Amino acid sequence: MKTLICDCNRTIPLDRPGLSQALAKTLGASAEGVGDIHSALCRREAPAFQRAAKTGEELLIACTQESRLFLELAEQTEGSPSLAERPIHFVNLRETGGWSRDGTAATPKLAALIAAAQLPPPEPVPTVSYRSSGRCLIVGAGARAEAAAALLADKLDITLLAESGELPQAHEREVMRGRLKRLTGWLGAFEASWESANPIDLDLCTRCNACIAACPEGAIDFGYQIDLARCKSHRDCVAACEAAGAIDFNRSARIDEGRFELVLDLRQMPAFTMHQLPQGYFHVPDDARLTKAVLELREMVGEFEKPKFFRYEQRLCAHSRNQQIGCSACIDVCSAKAIRSDASLKGKTVGRGRASAGDLTAGIVVEPHLCVGCGACGTVCPTGAMSYGYPGPADLGQRVRTMLNAYAAAGGRDAVLLLHSQEEGADRINALGRAASAGRAHGVPARVLPLALWHSASVGLDVWLGAFAQGANQVWVLTGEAEAPEYLQALSEQMAQAQAIVRGLGYAGEHFRLITASSTNELDSALRVPAAQGVAQAATFAIQRDKRGTLELALAHLLEQMPRNSAITDAIVLPKAGALYGTLRVDSSKCTLCLSCVGACPSKALADNAEQPQLKFIEKNCVQCGLCETTCPEDAIQLEPRLLLADGGRERSRSRILNEAQPFHCVRCAKPFGTLLAIETMITRLAGHAAFQGAAAERLKMCADCRVIDMYSNPHEQRITDL
């Protein structure tokens, strides 16, 4: 790939030899073209770009401001391959670091950004389709709804649901009167129901105004509905409307339903309560936002696609077993309410339909049409059953590792990985860069490597710790002002986990931060903080799709690289909220070793012993889902979040006994079965039951075989054939 770099009218200090050397040392990166000098590539030096375009080589342009111009030039340049055949790539060096007071000290960062931009795009992901023919429901007061309809009627098929207010004289479109009771769905598939309880039927009303003139109480206005609180039931309006027959005081309230593809809601309170509203639904409580909504609605006719942002593997899910609920982290964090629980579906096939994610077996059901791609579900998932797919952890991990390797190859130190959204986060960074170019701010520091994501909540503990192990001194996440509270809480909890692990291993300083700066000056200050203590040698492993696998690789490297002056402890205590690791405390005085917890455990952390009554535990496998705790009939299990470090962390992988008991021996054949405590508990609880008296009570002390023998060998046992 050939890279064209412009110093933007000499406002970016560039060390071109240093960039070339760093890229030459980075695996998979190319230094071709980096040494060429350009200062006005988008203006008088544009022929240099056209010459490069005609070579047919892959091009990377280090300028995003003029991307539209370069794409148009490429299309218009004779002999240049089409963009479909040979896409042109862009990377922003100017605002992200070229415009800062660090000058040429930013060379390692620029090399990292170029190397990452030269990587091939991630593998394509499945898509989710929507279809809209333009059938739109407008809900609100009559006058506002009519005004909005007038702006959309030439593009959309409009239906009005007027909840109040006057209606115009002209009957230009379908108008219904009532209260919206229910609204569900998404773009192309909304279902609405509304209640109508007024004596006037707008379908029959001709708006002749005879009823208004006839009503002595003025209980009817130009909304063509009767105010029943003012009406005295003299029925003059009924007589006036005899020809049309639109007024019937005996008409009972009715619920009507309809299907729509778009919804414009003009009421003060939205029909949906979640933070992230469904696509195709626009809530516009004031006129200030109406124009933007109208412009978007006018373009929402046709077929649309979006990425299927998530991947779900039911076999790893710790949500439910035997209709008992354990982990619900993904449900709790989803701001679009796209994830729901159906514990009764665990292990069963869900047919394709509007409320399923396809042929999945699950206690978790995800509706991809509602998913907006925040990725927070994968961030909080303790097992990796739910993961982000746009891009996946492996693709993102390759980008992170490439950036860190290129940064280190250029001599960079104390790298900070700054994760941000590709819209709001990028806008904030660009604003900081512009302020720095005018001397009003320091700018993005030379050690801070910005990395744009679809959403800032889509990356979690595995990538953060993986990046730290691979040489990132710190990992920061920049969030926007409009983020859902669920996302901020989830990120804070996961960062507390990461910080507790790293600090417990002896690495000094603050390594993980959530930046919520709301102004350019605040962001400028937030990015200029001291470095923390990092690893002495960067790890070489690749971040994997398997979340737990990546975490184990990262933890093993961090243990190996522990600072020498660290005080070694047997375990690191972790915060309870968002914990992915931990142990179990079993109250042996309550536990009967019924082993229901073993059957409930989704991660094979718990096991029994076929030879004797024992409950065994492998701490590495425990995901702290709580299924064992909720399943235990004796309330004998308690979760304890921690990271076990004993024996260099190897103790985590070993099986240990949480509880064991003396076996109970059959009173007839002496064969051991069950445990002494379990049999004694059973006998005590059934002592007053009529079915377990006399010989039946004695059989509770026998093994399964002896019970059958005793029943059939007892001549006094009553049999069903005798009845």
Secondary structure, 3 states (H helix, E strand, C coil): CEEECCCCCCCCCCCHHHHHHHHHHCCCCCCCCCCCCCCCCCCCCHHHHHHHHHCCCCEEECCCCCHHHHHHHHHHCCCCCCCCCCCEEECCCHHHHHCCCCHHHHHHHHHHHHHHHCCCCCCCCCEEEEEECCEEEEEEEHHHHHHHHHHHCCCCEEEEEEEECCCCCCCCCEEEECEEEEEECCCCCEEEEEEECCCECCCCCCCCCHHHHHCCCCCECCCCCECCCCCCCCCHHHHHCCCCCCECCCCCCEEEEEEECEEEECCCCCCCCCCCCCCCEEECCCHHHHHHHHHHHHCCCEEEEEECCEEECHHHCCCEECCEECCCHHHHHCCCCCEEECHHHCCCEECCCCCCCCCEECCEEECCCCCCCCCHHHHHCCCCCEEECCCCHHHHHHHHHHHHHHHHHCCCCCCEEEEEECCHHHHHHHHHHHHHHCCCCCCCCCCEEEEEECCHHHCCHHHHHHHHHCCCCEEEEECCCCCCHHHHHHHHHHHHHHHHHHHHCCCCCCCEEEECCCCHHHHHHHCCCCCCCCCCCCCCCCCCCCHHHHHHHHHHHHHHCCCCCCCCCCEEECCCCCCCCEEEEECCCCCCCCCHHHHHCCCCCEEECCCCCEEEEEHHHCCCCCHHHHHCCCCCEEEEEEEECHHHHHHHHCEEEEEECCEEECCCCCCEEEEHHHHHHHHHHCCCCCCCCCHHHHHCCCCHHHHHHHHHHCCCCCCHHHC
